[in-house]
Structures are given as C-alpha cells and as structure tokens.
C-alpha cells in the first residue's frame, strides 16, 4: 500500500527521440512542460481509489478503498502527502529519507528513500513536467476520452516488478487530472488531481519529520 501511495501521489520535462515522432504527442508534452516544468513548488488536492481485480470485474457497481487529501512538492525531489480522509496519514520524502506517520497508531516508520527510488523518481518527473521520462518509459498516446481529454500510457522500460503501466489523463490546457497505476496482479490505483497552486516557499522543516511526543519512530533495519 505504501508504494501505491507514493507512486501516484505520481513525468514532465524533456521528451525527445524515436518515441516522439507523433507531433501531437510532442505538443502535449511541451504543454505539460510549460505548466509544470518551471515551478519551484506546488500543492494540489487529490482523491485516491484502489480497485482490486475482483472489483474491476463488477464495473461501476463496485467502489474501492477511498482516500483524499493534499500533495505538496518542491523541486527537485521533496514530497509531502497529507491524507485527510478516511483517517489522517502523512508521507514525507526527500532525497535520503521517507517517513510514514500514522497518528491513530501513534507510530511512524522511517525508510531509506532508495527503497522507493523508482516511485519517487516517477513523482518527481510528473511534478516537473515529465522530466526525462523517455529514459524510463515507453510513452504511448491513446487519443481522447469521451470528455475530450488526452489519454497517455507510460510503460516502464525496462519493466517494473509490480507495475504494468501508468495511465495519465490530461486536459486540453495540459493539466494532469488523473494518474492510474495498473498493478500486474490486476488492481488499479486511481489518483484524481485538483487544480494546482504554485508555492514558491515552504516553512523550514516542512519536508522533514520530527516525531511528536508519545509517537514511536520505527526505523527500518534498526533494532527495536
């Protein structure tokens, strides 16, 4: 679950080379770059749904695990995901450490960021305008959906162990509105994104975690 939360909360800068022969794809990627590529930081609301393989077979009849909150990003690799519903949780990541704080359990978990390297690079790329995405993905433009929005698939190359592909929905104004992560076992994690707000400054320590009094910090690999 933690990996799904990270991958979303989830490619945006330079796309050149053989996969970029489709002029319309180039235009879309350049539009995304204009919107995201020069931002020092941003915040945006999100909702998340996890649909299992059995749920997906039921179509619209089934609703998966739902959550919502806000995402904060600071160039180049600082991330903070604040889940508000159904219960409060916080994920904070920088280049070295990732923290997962669960207030209800009065505990927090600390991991080396390298354990989530692919997922964090993906998020960083998304919030920087699909930066160097061609180095890690095959990019396939699928056309438009019934609402007229662009649909794009990112297929990991080389393949990832757990994730089959990531599907993006992009508005005519080149804003990323949906990130769908397709697991190889058949589940889908869907992040729907609200409008972004540019943030040039964050409070000192915003992207670090200090355990509140009474909260147990569990460090991966450390003797408890």
Secondary structure, DSSP 8 states (H G I E B T S, - for coil): -HHHHHH----BS---SGGG--HHHHHHHHHHHHHHTT-SEEEEEEEEEEE-HHHHHTGGG---EEEEEEEEEETTTEEEEEEEESS-EEEEE-SSEEEEEEGGGTEEEEEEGGGGHHHHHHHHHHHTTBTTGGGTEEEEEEEE-TTS-EEEEEEESS--SSEEEEEEEE-TT--EEEEEEEETTS-EEEEEE---EE-S---TTTTS----TT-EEEETTS--
